[in-house]
Amino acid sequence: MGKIKVKTPLVELDGDEMTRIIWKEIKDRFIYPYLDITLEYYDLGVEYRDKTDDQVTVDSANAIKKHGVGVKCATITPNADRVKEYNLKQEWKSPNGTIRAILDGTVFRKPIIIKNIPAAVNSWKKPIAIGRHAYGDIYRDVEILVDGPGKVELVYTDASGKEKQRLLVNDFKAPGVALAMHNLDESIKSFAKACFTYALSEKISIWFATKDTISKKYHARFRDIFDNMAKEQEAAMKAAGITYSYYLIDDAVAQIMKNEGGQLWAMMNYDGDVMSDMVASGFGSLGLMTSVLVSPDGKYEYEAAHGTVTRHYRKYQKGETTSTNSVASIFAWTGALAKRGELDGTPELVNFALKLEEAIIETIEGGEMTKDLLSLSTAATKKELDTFQFMEAVQKRLDAKLK
């Protein structure tokens, strides 16, 4: 078959360590041989980010705003040890955080379902997507240690300097602790819009969960904004065959354990932080978890949910064989390609992406997989493949599908 034409450039964000090695292999095996594609390339490897004073990260985010779809390799967020290792100028911020802020986006994570990698929760049959509001709450709180008797108050002074409200937090009789949190209507609205954009795109129903019975202003504000967004999107949801439901967070947790899955579970910052790890673990492996950043106006950036696999990279540098799971990284490409095809009106590109995903799943269900999945798989016969053997096996299946 001839190469499939990709009408619009796809923004490519390269990364670090073992995932960077895998990234090149993915392009050489699954992209260039089959697609006539223009990749607008940005090197987000930590050394080039350092060289450009992180301007390359900003440029890549703006490119996604321009073209609509990007695909990103896992990247290092340097700490003091990494600064020393790579001789960096400073501890640069997380590229994901920078891109998320520029796109005003929300990250959605969803597991890849494979028959012989069963979920730890027996009732889970379909992917549960997690949408986390990644702004405010305890992640931007202000905390104090109270060392003795005294009052802690919450005071609101408006822009003119006039005190508008003063509330007693607690009249301490002995030492204790206190904190204050905040959020912004615009941020909550962007989060809600991104959730509905994602749910409509994926044609999955939405659960939103807070604790508004206890937090009658802070949590209730989230619920009000989501409820209003649901009313605005009522016709679009009906056309897509999906629904919106509100739950108290404790009820949602209880219900999710008995539910078959197949929905977007949207949560506030802390709840989403905790429950995304629970869902990832419950479905088997971070190596089988997809991630997509969605902006309120429908821009998309796809990536794997895991990191740069440093331990395997150290082995690779020594010339040793690795068995690194490339599934989530390949699914980042298929997600981006399918979305590009959907937006461009090129069903043949969407079909190619789906066939590549099918080839991956069938390879694993056929008993061929990387080392991390061996202990999770219930396949009758299992064969461990190294990093590159696995991709070779997938490519053989893909070629058979495309004949």
DRENDO-1510 file (C-alpha; in Angstrom, 1 decimal, always signed):
<recs>
REC; n; res; u; v; w
REC; 1; MET; +0.0; +0.0; +0.0 .
REC; 2; GLY; +1.1; +3.6; -0.6 .
REC; 3; LYS; +1.8; +6.0; +2.2 .
REC; 4; ILE; -1.1; +7.7; +3.9 .
REC; 5; LYS; -1.1; +11.5; +3.5 .
REC; 6; VAL; -1.3; +13.5; +6.8 .
REC; 7; LYS; -2.7; +16.8; +5.8 .
REC; 8; THR; -1.7; +19.0; +8.7 .
REC; 9; PRO; +1.7; +19.0; +10.5 .
REC; 10; LEU; +1.9; +17.0; +13.7 .
REC; 11; VAL; +3.8; +18.7; +16.5 .
REC; 12; GLU; +6.5; +16.3; +17.9 .
REC; 13; LEU; +8.1; +16.8; +21.3 .
REC; 14; ASP; +11.1; +14.6; +21.8 .
REC; 15; GLY; +12.3; +13.6; +25.3 .
REC; 16; ASP; +14.9; +11.9; +27.5 .
REC; 17; GLU; +16.7; +8.7; +28.3 .
REC; 18; MET; +15.2; +5.3; +27.5 .
REC; 19; THR; +11.9; +6.8; +26.2 .
REC; 20; ARG; +13.9; +8.9; +23.7 .
REC; 21; ILE; +15.6; +5.7; +22.4 .
REC; 22; ILE; +12.1; +4.1; +22.1 .
REC; 23; TRP; +10.7; +7.3; +20.5 .
REC; 24; LYS; +13.2; +7.1; +17.6 .
REC; 25; GLU; +12.4; +3.4; +17.1 .
REC; 26; ILE; +8.7; +4.1; +17.0 .
REC; 27; LYS; +9.2; +6.7; +14.2 .
REC; 28; ASP; +11.5; +4.4; +12.2 .
REC; 29; ARG; +9.1; +1.4; +12.5 .
REC; 30; PHE; +5.6; +2.8; +12.6 .
REC; 31; ILE; +5.6; +6.3; +11.3 .
REC; 32; TYR; +8.0; +6.9; +8.4 .
REC; 33; PRO; +7.3; +3.6; +6.5 .
REC; 34; TYR; +3.5; +4.2; +6.4 .
REC; 35; LEU; +2.8; +7.9; +6.5 .
REC; 36; ASP; +3.6; +10.9; +4.4 .
REC; 37; ILE; +3.8; +13.2; +7.3 .
REC; 38; THR; +5.3; +16.5; +8.3 .
REC; 39; LEU; +6.5; +16.5; +11.9 .
REC; 40; GLU; +7.2; +19.9; +13.4 .
REC; 41; TYR; +10.0; +18.9; +15.7 .
REC; 42; TYR; +10.9; +20.3; +19.1 .
REC; 43; ASP; +13.7; +18.8; +21.2 .
REC; 44; LEU; +12.5; +18.7; +24.8 .
REC; 45; GLY; +15.5; +16.7; +26.0 .
REC; 46; VAL; +16.8; +18.3; +29.2 .
REC; 47; GLU; +20.1; +19.4; +27.7 .
REC; 48; TYR; +18.4; +21.3; +24.8 .
REC; 49; ARG; +15.9; +22.8; +27.2 .
REC; 50; ASP; +18.9; +24.1; +29.2 .
REC; 51; LYS; +20.6; +25.4; +26.1 .
REC; 52; THR; +17.5; +27.4; +25.1 .
REC; 53; ASP; +16.7; +28.5; +28.7 .
REC; 54; ASP; +13.5; +26.4; +28.3 .
REC; 55; GLN; +12.3; +28.6; +25.4 .
REC; 56; VAL; +11.9; +25.4; +23.4 .
REC; 57; THR; +9.2; +24.2; +25.7 .
REC; 58; VAL; +7.2; +27.4; +25.3 .
REC; 59; ASP; +7.7; +27.2; +21.5 .
REC; 60; SER; +6.4; +23.6; +21.4 .
REC; 61; ALA; +3.3; +24.6; +23.4 .
REC; 62; ASN; +2.6; +27.5; +21.0 .
REC; 63; ALA; +3.0; +25.1; +18.1 .
REC; 64; ILE; +0.3; +22.8; +19.5 .
REC; 65; LYS; -1.9; +25.9; +19.9 .
REC; 66; LYS; -1.3; +26.6; +16.2 .
REC; 67; HIS; -1.7; +23.1; +14.7 .
REC; 68; GLY; -4.1; +21.6; +17.3 .
REC; 69; VAL; -2.4; +18.2; +18.0 .
REC; 70; GLY; +1.0; +17.3; +19.5 .
REC; 71; VAL; +2.7; +14.1; +20.6 .
REC; 72; LYS; +5.2; +14.1; +23.5 .
REC; 73; CYS; +7.9; +11.8; +24.7 .
REC; 74; ALA; +8.6; +11.5; +28.4 .
REC; 75; THR; +10.9; +14.1; +29.8 .
REC; 76; ILE; +13.1; +14.7; +32.8 .
REC; 77; THR; +12.1; +17.3; +35.4 .
REC; 78; PRO; +15.6; +18.0; +36.9 .
REC; 79; ASN; +16.3; +18.0; +40.6 .
REC; 80; ALA; +19.7; +18.9; +42.2 .
REC; 81; ASP; +21.2; +15.5; +41.2 .
REC; 82; ARG; +20.1; +15.9; +37.6 .
REC; 83; VAL; +21.5; +19.5; +37.4 .
REC; 84; LYS; +24.9; +18.0; +38.4 .
REC; 85; GLU; +24.6; +15.0; +36.1 .
REC; 86; TYR; +23.8; +17.1; +33.0 .
REC; 87; ASN; +25.7; +20.2; +34.0 .
REC; 88; LEU; +22.5; +22.3; +33.8 .
REC; 89; LYS; +22.1; +26.0; +34.6 .
REC; 90; GLN; +19.2; +25.4; +37.0 .
REC; 91; GLU; +16.4; +23.0; +38.1 .
REC; 92; TRP; +14.1; +23.7; +35.2 .
REC; 93; LYS; +10.4; +23.4; +35.8 .
REC; 94; SER; +8.4; +20.5; +34.6 .
REC; 95; PRO; +7.8; +20.8; +30.8 .
REC; 96; ASN; +4.4; +19.2; +31.3 .
REC; 97; GLY; +3.5; +21.9; +33.8 .
REC; 98; THR; +4.7; +24.7; +31.4 .
REC; 99; ILE; +2.7; +23.2; +28.5 .
REC; 100; ARG; -0.4; +22.7; +30.6 .
REC; 101; ALA; -0.3; +26.3; +31.7 .
REC; 102; ILE; +0.1; +27.7; +28.2 .
REC; 103; LEU; -2.7; +25.5; +26.8 .
REC; 104; ASP; -4.8; +26.0; +30.0 .
REC; 105; GLY; -5.3; +22.2; +29.7 .
REC; 106; THR; -6.5; +19.3; +31.7 .
REC; 107; VAL; -4.7; +15.9; +31.8 .
REC; 108; PHE; -6.8; +12.8; +31.2 .
REC; 109; ARG; -5.4; +9.3; +31.9 .
REC; 110; LYS; -6.9; +6.1; +30.6 .
REC; 111; PRO; -5.8; +2.5; +30.8 .
REC; 112; ILE; -5.3; +0.2; +27.8 .
REC; 113; ILE; -7.4; -2.9; +28.2 .
REC; 114; ILE; -5.8; -6.2; +27.3 .
REC; 115; LYS; -7.7; -9.5; +27.9 .
REC; 116; ASN; -4.8; -11.4; +29.5 .
REC; 117; ILE; -3.7; -8.5; +31.7 .
REC; 118; PRO; -6.7; -8.6; +34.1 .
REC; 119; ALA; -7.7; -5.7; +36.3 .
REC; 120; ALA; -7.2; -6.1; +40.0 .
REC; 121; VAL; -10.8; -5.1; +40.5 .
REC; 122; ASN; -13.0; -7.8; +39.0 .
REC; 123; SER; -15.8; -5.6; +38.0 .
REC; 124; TRP; -13.6; -3.3; +35.8 .
REC; 125; LYS; -14.2; -4.3; +32.2 .
REC; 126; LYS; -13.8; -0.9; +30.4 .
REC; 127; PRO; -11.3; +1.9; +30.8 .
REC; 128; ILE; -11.8; +4.4; +33.5 .
REC; 129; ALA; -10.5; +7.8; +32.4 .
REC; 130; ILE; -9.3; +10.2; +35.2 .
REC; 131; GLY; -9.6; +13.9; +34.8 .
REC; 132; ARG; -7.7; +15.9; +37.4 .
REC; 133; HIS; -8.0; +19.6; +38.0 .
REC; 134; ALA; -4.3; +20.5; +38.4 .
REC; 135; TYR; -4.6; +23.9; +40.0 .
REC; 136; GLY; -4.8; +25.2; +43.5 .
REC; 137; ASP; -6.1; +23.4; +46.6 .
REC; 138; ILE; -3.4; +22.0; +48.9 .
REC; 139; TYR; -0.8; +22.3; +46.0 .
REC; 140; ARG; -0.9; +26.1; +46.4 .
REC; 141; ASP; -1.9; +26.3; +50.0 .
REC; 142; VAL; -0.6; +28.6; +52.7 .
REC; 143; GLU; +0.2; +26.8; +56.0 .
REC; 144; ILE; +1.2; +27.9; +59.5 .
REC; 145; LEU; +2.2; +26.2; +62.7 .
REC; 146; VAL; +0.4; +27.7; +65.6 .
REC; 147; ASP; +2.7; +27.6; +68.6 .
REC; 148; GLY; +0.3; +28.5; +71.3 .
REC; 149; PRO; -3.1; +30.1; +72.2 .
REC; 150; GLY; -4.5; +32.6; +69.7 .
REC; 151; LYS; -6.8; +33.2; +66.8 .
REC; 152; VAL; -6.3; +32.3; +63.2 .
REC; 153; GLU; -8.6; +34.3; +60.8 .
REC; 154; LEU; -9.4; +34.3; +57.1 .
REC; 155; VAL; -9.6; +37.9; +55.8 .
REC; 156; TYR; -10.6; +39.2; +52.4 .
REC; 157; THR; -9.6; +42.7; +51.5 .
REC; 158; ASP; -10.7; +44.0; +48.1 .
REC; 159; ALA; -8.5; +45.7; +45.5 .
REC; 160; SER; -9.3; +49.2; +47.0 .
REC; 161; GLY; -8.0; +48.1; +50.4 .
REC; 162; LYS; -11.4; +47.7; +52.0 .
REC; 163; GLU; -11.9; +44.7; +54.3 .
REC; 164; LYS; -14.9; +42.8; +53.0 .
REC; 165; GLN; -14.9; +39.6; +55.1 .
REC; 166; ARG; -13.2; +38.3; +58.3 .
REC; 167; LEU; -13.9; +34.8; +59.4 .
REC; 168; LEU; -12.6; +32.9; +62.5 .
REC; 169; VAL; -10.8; +29.8; +61.4 .
REC; 170; ASN; -10.2; +28.7; +65.0 .
REC; 171; ASP; -9.6; +30.1; +68.5 .
REC; 172; PHE; -6.6; +28.0; +69.5 .
REC; 173; LYS; -6.2; +27.1; +73.2 .
REC; 174; ALA; -3.0; +25.1; +72.5 .
REC; 175; PRO; -0.5; +24.5; +69.6 .
REC; 176; GLY; -1.9; +23.3; +66.3 .
REC; 177; VAL; -1.8; +23.8; +62.5 .
REC; 178; ALA; -3.8; +25.8; +60.0 .
REC; 179; LEU; -3.9; +26.2; +56.2 .
REC; 180; ALA; -5.7; +28.3; +53.6 .
REC; 181; MET; -6.5; +27.1; +50.0 .
REC; 182; HIS; -7.8; +28.9; +47.0 .
REC; 183; ASN; -9.0; +28.4; +43.5 .
REC; 184; LEU; -10.2; +30.5; +40.6 .
REC; 185; ASP; -13.5; +30.5; +38.7 .
REC; 186; GLU; -11.7; +30.7; +35.4 .
REC; 187; SER; -9.5; +27.7; +36.2 .
REC; 188; ILE; -12.5; +25.7; +37.3 .
REC; 189; LYS; -14.5; +26.7; +34.2 .
REC; 190; SER; -11.5; +25.7; +31.9 .
REC; 191; PHE; -11.3; +22.4; +33.7 .
REC; 192; ALA; -15.0; +21.7; +33.3 .
REC; 193; LYS; -14.9; +22.7; +29.6 .
REC; 194; ALA; -11.9; +20.4; +29.0 .
REC; 195; CYS; -13.7; +17.5; +30.7 .
REC; 196; PHE; -16.8; +17.9; +28.5 .
REC; 197; THR; -14.6; +18.4; +25.4 .
REC; 198; TYR; -12.8; +15.1; +26.2 .
REC; 199; ALA; -16.0; +13.2; +27.1 .
REC; 200; LEU; -17.7; +14.3; +23.9 .
REC; 201; SER; -14.6; +13.4; +21.8 .
REC; 202; GLU; -14.4; +10.0; +23.4 .
REC; 203; LYS; -18.2; +9.5; +23.7 .
REC; 204; ILE; -18.0; +8.5; +27.3 .
REC; 205; SER; -20.2; +9.7; +30.2 .
REC; 206; ILE; -18.9; +12.0; +32.9 .
REC; 207; TRP; -18.8; +11.5; +36.7 .
REC; 208; PHE; -17.9; +14.6; +38.7 .
REC; 209; ALA; -17.3; +14.2; +42.5 .
REC; 210; THR; -16.7; +16.6; +45.3 .
REC; 211; LYS; -17.8; +16.9; +49.0 .
REC; 212; ASP; -20.2; +19.8; +48.7 .
REC; 213; THR; -22.3; +18.7; +51.6 .
REC; 214; ILE; -19.3; +19.6; +53.9 .
REC; 215; SER; -17.6; +22.3; +51.9 .
REC; 216; LYS; -20.7; +24.4; +51.1 .
REC; 217; LYS; -18.8; +27.2; +49.3 .
REC; 218; TYR; -15.4; +25.9; +48.1 .
REC; 219; HIS; -16.5; +22.4; +46.9 .
REC; 220; ALA; -19.9; +23.7; +46.1 .
REC; 221; ARG; -18.4; +26.2; +43.7 .
REC; 222; PHE; -16.9; +23.4; +41.7 .
REC; 223; ARG; -20.3; +21.6; +41.6 .
REC; 224; ASP; -22.2; +24.7; +40.5 .
REC; 225; ILE; -19.7; +25.3; +37.6 .
REC; 226; PHE; -19.9; +21.7; +36.4 .
REC; 227; ASP; -23.7; +21.6; +36.7 .
REC; 228; ASN; -24.0; +24.8; +34.6 .
REC; 229; MET; -21.6; +23.4; +32.0 .
REC; 230; ALA; -23.7; +20.2; +31.9 .
REC; 231; LYS; -26.8; +22.3; +31.1 .
REC; 232; GLU; -24.9; +24.2; +28.3 .
REC; 233; GLN; -23.7; +20.9; +26.8 .
REC; 234; GLU; -27.0; +19.1; +27.2 .
REC; 235; ALA; -27.8; +18.9; +23.5 .
REC; 236; ALA; -24.3; +17.9; +22.5 .
REC; 237; MET; -24.3; +15.1; +25.2 .
REC; 238; LYS; -27.7; +13.8; +24.0 .
REC; 239; ALA; -26.4; +13.7; +20.5 .
REC; 240; ALA; -23.3; +11.8; +21.6 .
REC; 241; GLY; -25.4; +9.4; +23.8 .
REC; 242; ILE; -23.6; +10.3; +27.0 .
REC; 243; THR; -24.7; +11.6; +30.4 .
REC; 244; TYR; -23.4; +13.7; +33.3 .
REC; 245; SER; -23.7; +12.6; +36.9 .
REC; 246; TYR; -22.6; +14.2; +40.2 .
REC; 247; TYR; -21.5; +12.2; +43.2 .
REC; 248; LEU; -20.1; +12.9; +46.6 .
REC; 249; ILE; -16.5; +11.8; +46.4 .
REC; 250; ASP; -16.9; +9.0; +49.0 .
REC; 251; ASP; -20.0; +7.7; +47.2 .
REC; 252; ALA; -18.0; +7.8; +43.9 .
REC; 253; VAL; -15.2; +5.8; +45.4 .
REC; 254; ALA; -17.7; +3.2; +46.6 .
REC; 255; GLN; -19.5; +3.1; +43.3 .
REC; 256; ILE; -16.4; +2.9; +41.1 .
REC; 257; MET; -15.3; -0.4; +42.8 .
REC; 258; LYS; -18.5; -2.0; +41.7 .
REC; 259; ASN; -18.8; -0.4; +38.3 .
REC; 260; GLU; -17.7; -1.9; +35.0 .
REC; 261; GLY; -15.9; +1.4; +33.9 .
REC; 262; GLY; -16.2; +3.2; +30.6 .
REC; 263; GLN; -16.6; +6.7; +32.0 .
REC; 264; LEU; -14.6; +9.9; +32.7 .
REC; 265; TRP; -14.2; +10.4; +36.4 .
REC; 266; ALA; -13.5; +14.1; +36.9 .
REC; 267; MET; -12.1; +15.2; +40.3 .
REC; 268; MET; -10.5; +18.1; +42.2 .
REC; 269; ASN; -6.8; +18.3; +42.5 .
REC; 270; TYR; -6.0; +16.1; +45.5 .
REC; 271; ASP; -8.7; +13.5; +44.8 .
REC; 272; GLY; -7.5; +13.2; +41.2 .
REC; 273; ASP; -3.9; +12.9; +42.3 .
REC; 274; VAL; -4.7; +10.0; +44.6 .
REC; 275; MET; -7.4; +8.2; +42.5 .
REC; 276; SER; -5.4; +8.3; +39.2 .
REC; 277; ASP; -2.7; +6.2; +40.9 .
REC; 278; MET; -5.3; +3.8; +42.3 .
REC; 279; VAL; -6.9; +3.3; +38.9 .
REC; 280; ALA; -3.5; +2.9; +37.2 .
REC; 281; SER; -2.5; +0.2; +39.7 .
REC; 282; GLY; -5.9; -1.4; +39.5 .
REC; 283; PHE; -5.6; -1.9; +35.8 .
REC; 284; GLY; -2.2; -3.4; +36.0 .
REC; 285; SER; +0.6; -1.1; +35.0 .
REC; 286; LEU; +1.6; +2.5; +34.3 .
REC; 287; GLY; +3.1; +1.0; +31.1 .
REC; 288; LEU; -0.4; +0.5; +29.9 .
REC; 289; MET; -1.7; +4.0; +30.8 .
REC; 290; THR; -2.3; +6.6; +28.2 .
REC; 291; SER; -2.3; +10.4; +28.9 .
REC; 292; VAL; -3.7; +13.3; +26.9 .
REC; 293; LEU; -3.7; +17.0; +27.7 .
REC; 294; VAL; -6.9; +18.7; +26.4 .
REC; 295; SER; -7.4; +22.5; +26.3 .
REC; 296; PRO; -10.9; +24.0; +26.7 .
REC; 297; ASP; -10.8; +25.1; +23.0 .
REC; 298; GLY; -10.0; +21.6; +21.8 .
REC; 299; LYS; -6.2; +21.4; +21.4 .
REC; 300; TYR; -4.6; +18.0; +22.2 .
REC; 301; GLU; -1.2; +16.7; +23.4 .
REC; 302; TYR; -0.7; +13.0; +23.7 .
REC; 303; GLU; +2.0; +11.2; +25.8 .
REC; 304; ALA; +2.7; +8.2; +27.9 .
REC; 305; ALA; +1.8; +8.4; +31.6 .
REC; 306; HIS; +5.1; +7.0; +32.8 .
REC; 307; GLY; +8.6; +8.6; +33.1 .
REC; 308; THR; +11.9; +8.3; +31.2 .
REC; 309; VAL; +12.7; +4.8; +32.5 .
REC; 310; THR; +16.2; +5.8; +33.8 .
REC; 311; ARG; +17.1; +2.4; +35.2 .
REC; 312; HIS; +16.7; +0.8; +31.7 .
REC; 313; TYR; +18.6; +3.7; +30.1 .
REC; 314; ARG; +21.6; +3.0; +32.4 .
REC; 315; LYS; +21.6; -0.6; +31.1 .
REC; 316; TYR; +21.2; +0.5; +27.5 .
REC; 317; GLN; +24.2; +2.9; +27.9 .
REC; 318; LYS; +26.3; -0.1; +29.0 .
REC; 319; GLY; +25.3; -2.1; +26.0 .
REC; 320; GLU; +23.0; -4.4; +28.0 .
REC; 321; THR; +19.7; -5.8; +26.8 .
REC; 322; THR; +16.6; -4.1; +28.0 .
REC; 323; SER; +13.0; -5.1; +28.1 .
REC; 324; THR; +11.3; -1.7; +28.2 .
REC; 325; ASN; +7.5; -1.5; +27.7 .
REC; 326; SER; +6.9; +0.8; +24.7 .
REC; 327; VAL; +3.1; +0.4; +24.6 .
REC; 328; ALA; +2.1; +3.7; +26.2 .
REC; 329; SER; +4.6; +5.6; +24.0 .
REC; 330; ILE; +3.2; +4.0; +20.8 .
REC; 331; PHE; -0.3; +4.7; +22.0 .
REC; 332; ALA; +0.7; +8.4; +22.4 .
REC; 333; TRP; +1.4; +8.3; +18.7 .
REC; 334; THR; -1.8; +6.5; +17.7 .
REC; 335; GLY; -3.9; +8.8; +19.8 .
REC; 336; ALA; -2.3; +11.9; +18.2 .
REC; 337; LEU; -2.6; +10.4; +14.7 .
REC; 338; ALA; -6.3; +9.4; +15.2 .
REC; 339; LYS; -7.1; +12.8; +16.5 .
REC; 340; ARG; -5.2; +14.4; +13.6 .
REC; 341; GLY; -7.2; +12.2; +11.2 .
REC; 342; GLU; -10.4; +13.1; +12.9 .
REC; 343; LEU; -9.8; +16.8; +12.7 .
REC; 344; ASP; -8.5; +16.7; +9.1 .
REC; 345; GLY; -11.3; +14.4; +7.8 .
REC; 346; THR; -8.9; +11.6; +6.8 .
REC; 347; PRO; -10.5; +8.3; +8.0 .
REC; 348; GLU; -7.7; +6.3; +6.5 .
REC; 349; LEU; -5.3; +7.9; +9.0 .
REC; 350; VAL; -7.7; +7.1; +11.9 .
REC; 351; ASN; -8.0; +3.5; +10.6 .
REC; 352; PHE; -4.2; +3.2; +10.5 .
REC; 353; ALA; -3.9; +4.3; +14.1 .
REC; 354; LEU; -6.6; +1.8; +15.2 .
REC; 355; LYS; -4.9; -1.0; +13.4 .
REC; 356; LEU; -1.6; -0.2; +15.1 .
REC; 357; GLU; -3.3; -0.3; +18.4 .
REC; 358; GLU; -4.9; -3.6; +17.5 .
REC; 359; ALA; -1.5; -5.1; +16.5 .
REC; 360; ILE; -0.1; -4.1; +19.9 .
REC; 361; ILE; -2.9; -5.6; +21.9 .
REC; 362; GLU; -3.0; -8.8; +19.8 .
REC; 363; THR; +0.8; -9.2; +20.2 .
REC; 364; ILE; +0.4; -9.2; +24.0 .
REC; 365; GLU; -2.7; -11.3; +24.0 .
REC; 366; GLY; -0.8; -13.7; +21.8 .
REC; 367; GLY; +1.7; -14.2; +24.6 .
REC; 368; GLU; +4.6; -11.9; +23.4 .
REC; 369; MET; +5.4; -9.1; +25.8 .
REC; 370; THR; +8.0; -7.2; +27.7 .
REC; 371; LYS; +9.3; -8.4; +31.1 .
REC; 372; ASP; +7.1; -6.1; +33.2 .
REC; 373; LEU; +3.9; -7.7; +31.9 .
REC; 374; LEU; +4.9; -11.3; +32.3 .
REC; 375; SER; +3.9; -11.6; +36.0 .
REC; 376; LEU; +0.6; -9.8; +35.2 .
REC; 377; SER; -0.4; -11.8; +32.2 .
REC; 378; THR; -2.7; -14.9; +32.4 .
REC; 379; ALA; -1.7; -16.1; +29.0 .
REC; 380; ALA; -1.2; -19.9; +28.8 .
REC; 381; THR; +2.2; -19.4; +27.1 .
REC; 382; LYS; +4.3; -16.3; +27.5 .
REC; 383; LYS; +7.5; -15.2; +25.8 .
REC; 384; GLU; +9.6; -12.4; +27.1 .
REC; 385; LEU; +10.8; -10.0; +24.3 .
REC; 386; ASP; +13.4; -7.3; +24.7 .
REC; 387; THR; +12.6; -3.6; +23.9 .
REC; 388; PHE; +13.2; -3.9; +20.1 .
REC; 389; GLN; +12.0; -7.5; +19.6 .
REC; 390; PHE; +8.6; -6.4; +21.0 .
REC; 391; MET; +8.3; -3.6; +18.4 .
REC; 392; GLU; +9.4; -5.9; +15.7 .
REC; 393; ALA; +6.7; -8.4; +16.6 .
REC; 394; VAL; +4.1; -5.6; +16.6 .
REC; 395; GLN; +5.3; -4.4; +13.2 .
REC; 396; LYS; +4.8; -7.9; +11.7 .
REC; 397; ARG; +1.2; -8.0; +12.9 .
REC; 398; LEU; +0.6; -4.5; +11.6 .
REC; 399; ASP; +1.9; -5.4; +8.2 .
REC; 400; ALA; -0.4; -8.5; +8.1 .
REC; 401; LYS; -3.3; -6.2; +8.9 .
REC; 402; LEU; -2.5; -3.7; +6.2 .
REC; 403; LYS; -2.2; -6.2; +3.4 .
</recs>
